[in-house]
């Protein structure tokens, strides 16, 4: 007998996340999804590592995760939630249309695990407004309202090979 009042959370590993989001290293900023309630809420994790390229310059003697990257991680978690509902997601991209009320409360440093919780505020067929909260060890690091829209992906043009060089003509003299 299963307990219907306490359903199992929908967990996704990095391979499943990459099957949903188009982002790749170094811009893929979520590592695992812990919970997903369709059209309602998602909880994701980002493991912050010193090996990430932004820490070479932000800041060399005091590496902290840039705030814009925390907001991007919130948007990617929301994008994973949104794109799981889209049947033809291979033909779509989710793009930012707005960021409101972004606040940064605590530095996030290498070794931290960022817990990102995103809740849907408004859902339309091609756009969504979400509130994201990112915490480390239960302490608020970042919060923001993000708006995103679905847009068609551009058609990929096949790579055209470079023309072969003209053969050299030898002189008969």
N, C-alpha and C positions, 0 to 999 in steps of 0.2 A: 504494500500500500504506500503510495507516494504522498508526500505532504504538499498539497496544492497551495497552501497559504504562504509557503516559503520557497519560491522557485529558485533554481540554481542560477547564479549570475552567468552572463554570456562573456566568457573570457576569450581573448584573441591574442595570439603570439605575433611576433614581428612578421612572419611569412604571410599570415592572413591580413595583417594591416597593410602590407605592401601590395596585396591583391586588390585592395580597396582604394588606397591613396596613391596618387601619381608621384609623390615626393620620394626622393632617394637621398642618400648621404651626399653632402652634409646637411641637407635641408629637411630630412625626415626627423621630426622631433618628438615622436611618441614611440615607446618601446613595447608596450603591452596595454591591452584593454582589460580592465578588471570587471566592469559592469557595463551593460548596455540595455537600456529600456527604449525600444523603438519610439522615435518621435518625441521623446521625453527627456532622457538624461543619459550621460556616458561618464565613466570614470576611467582615466588612463594614467599610465606612469611614464615618466621620462627619467632615465638614469643619467645623471650629469657626470661627464668624464673629462679629465684634464686633456685627453687626446683630441678633443673637439677643436676645430681650427680657430674658432673665435677667441679662444683663450691665449693664443699667441700675441694678440694685440689688445685684449680687453680684460684685464690690464696685466702686463707682464709680471709685475710684482704683487698684484692682488687680483687673481682671476675671479671674475664674477660673470654670471650668465647675463647677457644683455636683456633688458626689459622687453625689447621688441621680439626677441626670440621666445620669451615666455608667452607673449600674446600670440605669436605664431603657433606655439604648441597648443594653446587653447583653441585656436581656429582649426588646427589639424584634428584635434579630438572631436570637435564639432563636425568637421568635414567627414570623419569616419562614421559618425552617427547619421549624418545626412545622406551620404553616398550608399549606405547599406539599404536605403529605402528606394534607390533609383535602379530600375531594371537595366537600363542601357548606359550604365555609368562609364563604360569605356569610351563613350562618345562625348562625355561631359567633363568640365573642370569646375571646381568650386573656387570662386575668387572672392577676396575681401571687397565689401562695398562700404564698410564703415567700422570705426572703432570708437566707442564712447566710454567715458568714466574709467579709463585705465588708471590704475593706482599700483605702485610698487612699494611694498611694505618691508621687505627683508631681502638682503642679498642672497642669491643662490650660488653656491660654489661647487667646484668639483668634489665628487663624493656624495653630494646630496641626491635624494630621490624626490623628484617633483611629482606630487599627486595632483592631477588635473581633473576637476569635476565641472562638467558643462551641463547646464539646464536650458532647455528650449523655452523661450519667452513667446515667440510667435513663429508659426510654421506656415509657409505658403508652398504652392507646387514648385516654384523655382527660386525661393529665397527663404532664409531663416535668420532669426534674431535670437542670440543665445547669451547667457551670462556664464562666464567662466571664472573659476576660483582655483588658484594654484597654491598648494601648501607644501611645506617641508616639515616633517615631524609634527604635524598638526598646527603649525604656525603659518599664518597667511603670508605669502610671498608676493602674490600678484592677483589682481582681479580686473576684469574688463567685460564690457558688453561688446560683442562682435556681431556684425551683420555680414552675411555671405550670400552669394547668388550662384546659381548654376548657369553655366554658359556653354555653348557647343565648343568642343575642341576644334582647332583648325585641322584641316585635312593634311595629313603628312604627305609630303611630296617624296617620291622615291629619289634616292641619291643618283645623280647622273654621273657616270664615269667620266673622268677627264679624257679629252681626245688624245689619241695616240700621237706621238710626235711623228712628223714627216720623216721618211727615211732620207738619209744623206745621199746625194747624187754625186757619184764619183766622176771626175773629169777624165776623158779618154786621151788627153794630151800627153 
